């Protein structure tokens, strides 16, 4: 597959912009594992971010899913049409239209600015690593969150999302709205060209109802942001500006000497409920 893609790029005299995070996935086993982790079914609406020439897009369409593909680099649009030209007809129930390719709607634009779908959808994508954190935040705080998110990201980012002691704010944000897990690691050789870092498939099952209501979630993010801005400080110091910090933490059974990264999402929610947003 990698040789075919490299040949297609050469025939069009186009090169990848690695400073944009452009690394095309070429390993069929990783593509298979992405589809499996995302539980992609005929008729599903899949949002793909960073579609490139359509390597993952092709596999998604072949399941019978409908795909909305977002790509910021307009150079890839004609190559995608060529690459996807001979896709077999998808299983019944998977039809859709867009861009002349059954089942596909291509949007050329910045994924952080393009409106997300209104109906139910899942995200399955090999995203540019530079926007990983911003994309997760934008997606999870959107009024219409996806049913699940299955993405290739830098291994370090995937591990941070799943481990609050490593991930800080990003881990808290994700766990307010979903359950994350690392599906597998992915070596640099799975991409063209190989990135300088190891990657991983990160899967997030988005909760039908978030772990906290909107007001409490906002308070969690406010308090946690303040706490994590003062690295290596105990909660008694990092939350000291909030009235009665030591007393309120102690009343919750949380030792004021603990550091913010040691709190579980349930403890952060309890802390948020113990403070009014305007109480300082």
N, C-alpha and C positions, 0 to 999 in steps of 0.2 A: 504493500500500500504506500509506504513512504517513497519508493522509487517512482510510482505513478504520479504522486502529488508533486514531487520535485520536478518531474518531466513536464507536468502541466504548467508549473510556474515558469520554467525555463522557456517553454513555447510562447508564453505571453510576455517574457522579459520582465517579470515581476519578482521582487524580493520581499521577504518578511521584515517588518519593522519590530525588531526585538525590544527596542526601547518603549514600544507601545504594549509590550507583553504578548506579541504575536508568536505563538508556538503551536503549530498545528498538531493535533493528536492523530497519531498514525497506527497505534497498536490496537488491533481488533479485539483483544481480550479485555483491554481497559474500556473500550466502547461497550462491549457486552456487559461488563460489570456496572457501568454507569446506568445502562438501561434496566438492569436487574434491580439495582439499589433504588432506582426511581420508580420501580413497578410500573413501567410504561405499558399501557394497554391500548388496544384499538379504540379510537374515539376520544382518548384523552386529549386535552389541549395542553401542549407543552410550550413553554416560553424558553427559548434558547438565546443566550447572550454571548456575543462574540462568535458568530457562526462561521466566519472565515469563508472558505470556498464550499463549505457544506459537508464536511466529512462526518461529523456527528449528526447533522441534519438528515443526511441520507439514511443513516441507521434508524433514526427516530421515525421518519416517514415510512420506512419499510415495516414498522410495527403496526401501521394503520392509525397512528396518532396524527392529530392536526398540529402543525408547528407554526408558531410565530417566532421568526428568527430576527434578532436585532444585530446589526453590524455597523460599526462607525466608519469603517474603511470602505469607501465606495468602489475602490479598485476591484473588490472581490465579486461584485454583483454579476458581471458577465461570465466569470469563471465558475460561479456557483451554478448558473444556468447550464453551462456546459457539463459540469461535474454531475449534476442531478438529472441530466436529460434522459437517461435510460433506467429510471427507477421502475421496478415492476409495480403493477397495480396493487395498492394496499388492500388488506382484508376488508370485508364489508363492514361498514360503520366508521371507517376511518377517512372518508372522503372530505375534501374541503377544497377551496380554491384560493389562488393568490400567486401573483408573479408568473403565471403561465405554467406553474408546476402544481399538480394536484396535491392538496393538503397543506400547501405552504403559503404563508404570508411573510414577505421580507420587508423589514423596516430598516432603512438606512439612517442611523442616528445614534446619539449617545444614550446608552441604556439608563444612565442616571437621570435623564431628562425626558425620555419617551414615556407616555402614559402606559401603565400596566393594564392587562385585561380586566374586564368587568366581571366576567363569569368565573367559574371554577377553573383552575389551571395548576400545573406543576412547573417548576423550573428544573431543567436538566441542561447543564452547560459546562463547557471548558472556558471559564471566564478569564479575562486579563487579570493577572495577579495584582496589578497596581490598584485595582478598584475593589478588591475583595471586601474589605471592611466597610467601605461606603455603600457597596451594593447590598450587603446583608442588612445594614441599618436602614437604607431606603426601602428595601423589600419588606422587612419585618414591621416597620412603622407605617406601611401603606394601609389604607383603609380596607383594601381587598388583598389580604395576604394569600400566598399560594398554599395549596394543600401540603406540598412538600418542596424541599430544595435539595437537589443533588448536583454538586458542583466539584470540579477539579480545582483545587487551590494549592498553594504552597503548603507542604507538610506542617511546617511550624504554625501556620495560621489555623489549620484544622485541629491541631493538638491544643492550641490556645482556646479555641472555641469550646472544646470539650472539657478542659481542665481550668476551673476558676483560679487556681493558684498560679497559672501561667497566663491566662487570658484576660483577666481584669474586666474592664468595661464590656469588651466584645462578648465574652462568655456570659456575662449577666444579661446583656441585651438578648442574645439568642435564647437563653433559658427562660426568659420571661414569656416567650412566644412559642417555644418548641423544644423538642428533645433531639440533641445532636449526637452523632456517632461518627467515628472514622471507619469507613468501609474497608479501605486498603491503602497501602502506600503505592506510589507509582514512580518508577525510575525515570531519570532524564531521557533515556533512550526511547521512551514511548512517544516522544515528540520530535517534530521537525521545525526548526533546529532544536537540539536538546537544550533545555534551560540549565542554568548553573546550580539549581536547587532541586531537591527531591520534592515530589508532589504527593497529593493524597486525594482520594474521593471522600468528600464530606457530605453526609446525608443528614438533613434536618426534617423530622416530622413536625409540621406546624400544628399547634393545638387548635381545635375548633373554638375553644374559649381560652384566652390567655390566662396565665397564672395569677394575674392581678388586673383589676379594672384600670381604665385609662388614667384616672387621676393618681392611683397608687403607683402604676408603672412609671409615670412621669416623675413622681417623687423618688422612686428607686433610682432612676437614672440621674436625677439631680444630686442626691446624696452620695451615690457611688462615684459620680464624676468628681465631686469635691474630695472624697476620701482618697481616690486613686491619684489625684493631682499632687498629693503629698506622699510620695513614695517612701516606703519603709517606716512610716509613722503608725503608731498605734491608733485605734479608733478614738480613744479619749482625746488625742491631739488632732487627728484629721477631721473629726466631727465636732471639735471643741467650740466652733463658732455657733453651733446650733444649741439653743437653750436646753440646759439640763441634760447634756449628753451622757455624762457618767451615770447619773441616776436612771435615765431611761434605758440605757443599755443593760445595766444591772437588773432592772425590773424585767427585762426580756430574757434574762439568763445568759446574756452575752457578755463575756469578760471585756471590760474596756481596754485591756492590754492586748487584745487580739489585733491582728492587722487585717485590713479590708479584704485582701485576697483569700483569707481563710473562711469567709462567710459563705454559706450556701445560699441558693436563690431564695429558699424559704425564709432564711434569716434576714436577707435583705428586704423582703416584702414585709416582715414583721417590723423591722426598723423603720421602713417608710410609713407604716401605719401608726407608729408611735410619735411621729412628728407631723405637724401641720405644715403645708408647703411654705407658709409665710412666717413660721415661727423661727426666729433666729436668736 
